[in-house]
Amino acid sequence: MKRKITFYETAEGASPVEKFLRKQTVQVRKAVAAGFMHIQNDTNPEHLFRKMTATDGLWEIRIKQGGNIFRLLCFFHGSELIVVASGFQKKTQKTPRQEIKTAEARKKDYFRRQAQ
């Protein structure tokens, strides 16, 4: 099964994830693209893409580049479309609650607008 990955967009058409990625180095963007390829082809190891516990159906894409760790929080729309809702550089062991809340709010907004 070939999955498709897209970025969440606000009602105005802005993409917070795309904005976040544009601020990263070329090496980080390449690492993210490589991670996306594994996920799209369903060859992803669990350390790269896993379902998060204690969230409203969020999944986590884990990217390591150099000494930095990045997380992209996403959700499924159906079984093949993955919507990336937020991205951040991880600086602590736990995923910050605010990042989870942001991704959950974007998920809710996405499905609300899809239903219209």
N, C-alpha and C positions, 0 to 999 in steps of 0.2 A: 504494500500500500504506500503510495507516494503522498506524503502530507504537504500541505501548503502553509506557509508562515506569512502573516501579515502584521502590520503595526496598528494598534488602536489609534483612531483619530477622533478628535473632539468634534462637536456639532459644527464648529467653524472650519473643520478640515485640517487643523494643526495636529502634528504627530509628536507628542512629547518624547517618545522612544527614539524616533529619528533624530530629534534635536539633541538628545543625550548622546547618541552614538556619533554624531558629527563632531562633538567636542572631544572625543577620544582619539588616541593615536592611531596611525595606520595599522600598527601591529595588533592593537586591540580589536579594531574593526575586522581584520583578517581572521582573528581567532573566533570572533562572533560568527562570521560567515561560515567558517569551517564547522562550528557547532551546529549552525542551522542546517548545513548539508547532511550531517549525521542524523539529525532529527527528522528532516524531510524524507530521507531514505529509510527511516526506521532502523538504523544501525547504531543507534545511540546507546552508549553504556549508561548504566544507572547513575554513575557519578556526574554525568553531564546533564541529564534531564530526568526530573523526578517529581512526583506529586507531593505537594506540601500538606502536612497535617495541620489541623486546627485552622483551616482557611475555608473560604467558600469556593472550593473547586479550583484553586490555583495550582499551577505547576511552576517549577523553578528550572531555569536554564543556568547552568553554572559554568563560568568561563574563567580560566586562569591565564594571565599573560604576564610574564616576568614575575615580579613579586606581588602583583596586584590581583585581586579577586573581584569579579563582577557578577552581578545577578540580574537576570531578566525574568520578570514575573509574567506569567501568561495563563491563558485558559483556552479550552477547546470550544469551538462552535461546530457542533456535529462531531464526527469521528476523524475528519481529515484536515480541518482548518484550525490552525493555532493562531490566536490573537495575542501578540506581545503587548502587555498593558503598561509596563514600567521597567525602568532599568536604573541601576545604581552601582556604585563601587562599594563593596562590602569592606567594612573596617573593623567589625566586631564578630564574635562567634555566632551570635544570633542575628537572624534577619530582623531589622528594625520594624516594630509594629506599625509605624507610620507608613512604611513602604508597602506593607501588606494591605493596610486600609486604603491607600491610594489605588492599588491594583484592583481591590474588590469594588471600589466606587466606580472605577472605569469599566469594569466588567458589567456592573449593574446598568450603567449608562449605555454601554454598547448594546446590550440585549433590549433595553427599553426602546432605543431608537430603531433597532431591527424589527420590533413588533409593530411599529407605526406604518 
